[in-house]
Amino acid sequence: MRRLTTSALRVLFLAGVAACSSSPAPSQDPTPQAAAGVRPGDSIVVKVYGEPDYSGAAGVDARGRVVLPVLGEIGVQGRTAESLSDSLKTAYRKYLTNPSIEIKVLRRVSVQGEVARSGLYPADATITIGDLISLAGGITTNGNRNKVMLLRDNQVIVSALGPGTVLQNSPVQSGDQIFVPQRSWMSRNGQTFFVAALSVTTAVLVAVLVRR
């Protein structure tokens, strides 16, 4: 078996030190976008205070329409929660006195990869990527939080989603996947590599000194 020279061991030792001391550059958020409106696949949660019969959740169909109590089928595609709330207040005034309405838009997003609980999550469009990952139990010790990816139809849309990115201000759509990849082998095993290289180097140095 071929023995490593002292120079080769020193190179390995220095590589281990560099791997353990270096840290990945912080991830950058994708280019800020205007707040995205409702899309097919989303859900609309309508809460009319004091009126449970008028409240409830409705899925947005492929035509961008939902069915709401009393009002029936209406178009919502491209609308924000704020504009929908204003419109519904006006529409429900025909049936209610001064209605108070709260609207939530939910994205249906899959969280996969190095997270504690992979799965499909209906997420409030006003939460952040970090909040969404927290719903999935957070990133595991092997996960690379600087390379969180947005996948759509198995294609990478964004390769470094920042944890503070708000869903409605991002490219995230219902049906998308948030994927947390593993850290590199050296990043995950650098400390073990460093200890092993240090032990071998120490043994070689002792052997050299003993021979002298």
C-alpha positions as CSV (number, residue, x, y, z in Angstrom):
1,M,0.0,0.0,0.0
2,R,1.5,3.4,-1.0
3,R,2.2,5.7,1.9
4,L,1.3,9.4,1.7
5,T,4.3,11.8,1.9
6,T,4.4,14.5,4.6
7,S,3.7,17.1,1.9
8,A,0.6,15.3,0.7
9,L,-0.7,14.9,4.3
10,R,-0.1,18.6,4.8
11,V,-2.2,19.4,1.8
12,L,-5.0,17.2,3.1
13,F,-4.7,18.9,6.5
14,L,-4.9,22.4,5.1
15,A,-7.9,21.4,2.9
16,G,-9.7,20.1,6.0
17,V,-9.0,23.4,7.8
18,A,-10.3,25.4,4.9
19,A,-13.5,23.3,4.6
20,C,-14.3,23.7,8.3
21,S,-13.5,27.4,8.6
22,S,-15.2,28.6,5.4
23,S,-18.9,29.4,5.3
24,P,-21.2,29.7,2.2
25,A,-22.1,33.1,1.0
26,P,-25.5,34.2,2.2
27,S,-28.3,33.6,-0.3
28,Q,-29.9,36.4,-2.2
29,D,-33.7,36.9,-2.5
30,P,-35.1,36.7,-6.0
31,T,-35.9,40.0,-7.6
32,P,-38.8,41.7,-5.7
33,Q,-42.0,41.5,-7.6
34,A,-45.4,43.2,-7.3
35,A,-47.8,41.2,-5.1
36,A,-49.2,38.4,-7.2
37,G,-53.0,38.0,-7.5
38,V,-55.1,34.9,-7.1
39,R,-54.3,32.0,-9.4
40,P,-56.0,28.7,-10.3
41,G,-55.2,26.1,-7.7
42,D,-55.3,28.7,-4.8
43,S,-58.0,28.7,-2.2
44,I,-60.0,31.8,-1.0
45,V,-61.0,31.8,2.7
46,V,-63.8,34.3,3.3
47,K,-64.7,35.3,6.8
48,V,-67.8,37.5,7.2
49,Y,-67.8,38.5,10.9
50,G,-71.0,37.4,12.7
51,E,-72.2,35.6,9.6
52,P,-71.1,32.0,9.5
53,D,-73.5,31.1,6.6
54,Y,-71.6,33.6,4.4
55,S,-68.1,32.4,5.5
56,G,-66.0,29.5,4.3
57,A,-63.3,28.4,1.9
58,A,-63.6,28.0,-1.8
59,G,-61.1,26.6,-4.3
60,V,-60.1,28.6,-7.4
61,D,-60.9,26.5,-10.5
62,A,-58.9,26.4,-13.8
63,R,-60.9,29.3,-15.1
64,G,-60.0,31.5,-12.1
65,R,-63.4,31.4,-10.6
66,V,-64.9,30.5,-7.2
67,V,-68.4,29.8,-5.9
68,L,-69.4,31.9,-2.9
69,P,-72.6,31.8,-0.7
70,V,-75.4,33.8,-2.1
71,L,-73.2,35.5,-4.7
72,G,-72.6,32.2,-6.7
73,E,-69.8,32.0,-9.2
74,I,-67.5,35.0,-9.5
75,G,-64.1,35.6,-11.2
76,V,-61.1,36.2,-8.9
77,Q,-58.1,35.5,-11.0
78,G,-55.4,38.2,-10.7
79,R,-57.2,39.8,-7.7
80,T,-55.5,40.6,-4.4
81,A,-57.0,39.8,-1.0
82,E,-57.5,43.6,-0.5
83,S,-59.4,44.2,-3.7
84,L,-61.5,41.1,-3.2
85,S,-62.4,42.2,0.3
86,D,-63.6,45.6,-1.0
87,S,-65.6,44.0,-3.9
88,L,-67.3,41.5,-1.6
89,K,-68.2,44.2,0.9
90,T,-70.0,46.0,-1.8
91,A,-71.7,42.8,-3.1
92,Y,-72.9,41.6,0.3
93,R,-74.3,45.0,1.2
94,K,-77.4,43.9,-0.8
95,Y,-78.0,41.2,1.9
96,L,-76.2,42.5,5.0
97,T,-75.9,45.7,6.9
98,N,-72.3,47.1,6.8
99,P,-70.6,43.7,6.5
100,S,-67.0,43.2,7.9
101,I,-65.1,40.9,5.7
102,E,-61.6,39.3,5.9
103,I,-60.0,37.5,2.9
104,K,-57.1,35.1,3.0
105,V,-55.5,33.6,-0.1
106,L,-53.9,30.2,0.4
107,R,-51.2,28.8,-1.9
108,R,-51.0,25.0,-2.1
109,V,-47.3,24.3,-2.0
110,S,-45.3,21.1,-1.5
111,V,-42.2,21.3,0.8
112,Q,-39.7,18.5,0.1
113,G,-36.0,17.6,0.6
114,E,-34.1,18.1,3.9
115,V,-37.0,19.1,6.1
116,A,-38.5,17.3,9.1
117,R,-42.0,16.7,7.6
118,S,-42.2,16.7,3.8
119,G,-45.7,17.2,2.5
120,L,-48.3,19.5,0.9
121,Y,-49.2,22.6,2.8
122,P,-51.9,25.2,2.2
123,A,-50.0,28.4,3.0
124,D,-51.3,31.9,3.7
125,A,-49.9,34.0,0.8
126,T,-48.7,36.6,3.3
127,I,-46.2,34.3,5.1
128,T,-42.5,33.9,4.2
129,I,-40.5,31.1,2.8
130,G,-39.0,30.6,6.2
131,D,-42.5,30.4,7.8
132,L,-43.5,27.8,5.2
133,I,-40.5,25.6,5.9
134,S,-41.2,25.9,9.6
135,L,-44.7,24.4,8.9
136,A,-42.7,21.4,7.5
137,G,-40.8,21.1,10.8
138,G,-37.7,23.2,9.7
139,I,-34.5,22.3,7.9
140,T,-32.6,19.2,9.0
141,T,-28.9,19.3,10.0
142,N,-28.0,18.0,6.6
143,G,-30.0,20.7,4.7
144,N,-28.5,23.6,2.8
145,R,-30.5,26.7,3.9
146,N,-28.6,28.8,1.4
147,K,-29.8,26.8,-1.7
148,V,-33.6,26.5,-1.1
149,M,-35.1,26.0,-4.6
150,L,-38.4,26.7,-6.2
151,L,-39.4,23.8,-8.6
152,R,-42.2,23.8,-11.1
153,D,-42.8,20.8,-13.4
154,N,-39.4,19.5,-12.3
155,Q,-37.7,22.7,-13.5
156,V,-35.8,25.0,-11.2
157,I,-37.4,28.5,-11.2
158,V,-35.3,30.0,-8.4
159,S,-32.2,28.4,-7.0
160,A,-31.8,30.5,-3.8
161,L,-35.0,31.5,-2.1
162,G,-34.3,33.7,0.9
163,P,-36.2,32.9,4.1
164,G,-37.7,36.4,4.3
165,T,-39.3,36.2,0.8
166,V,-43.1,36.6,1.1
167,L,-45.1,34.1,-0.9
168,Q,-47.4,36.7,-2.6
169,N,-44.3,38.8,-3.6
170,S,-42.5,35.8,-5.1
171,P,-42.9,33.5,-8.1
172,V,-44.4,30.8,-5.9
173,Q,-47.7,29.4,-7.3
174,S,-50.0,26.6,-6.1
175,G,-48.7,23.3,-7.2
176,D,-45.0,24.4,-6.9
177,Q,-42.4,22.6,-4.8
178,I,-40.1,24.2,-2.3
179,F,-37.0,21.9,-2.2
180,V,-34.3,22.0,0.4
181,P,-31.2,20.1,-0.9
182,Q,-28.4,18.5,1.1
183,R,-25.3,20.3,2.0
184,S,-22.1,19.2,0.2
185,W,-20.2,16.1,1.4
186,M,-17.3,18.3,2.7
187,S,-19.7,20.6,4.5
188,R,-21.4,17.7,6.2
189,N,-18.2,15.7,6.9
190,G,-15.6,18.4,7.1
191,Q,-15.1,18.2,10.9
192,T,-14.6,14.4,10.7
193,F,-12.2,14.9,7.8
194,F,-10.3,17.5,9.7
195,V,-9.9,15.3,12.8
196,A,-8.8,12.4,10.7
197,A,-6.3,14.5,8.7
198,L,-5.0,16.0,12.0
199,S,-4.5,12.6,13.6
200,V,-2.6,11.2,10.5
201,T,-0.4,14.3,10.4
202,T,0.3,14.1,14.1
203,A,1.2,10.4,13.7
204,V,3.6,11.1,10.8
205,L,5.3,14.0,12.7
206,V,5.8,11.8,15.7
207,A,7.2,9.0,13.6
208,V,9.7,11.5,12.0
209,L,10.8,12.9,15.3
210,V,11.3,9.3,16.7
211,R,13.5,8.4,13.7
212,R,15.6,11.5,14.4
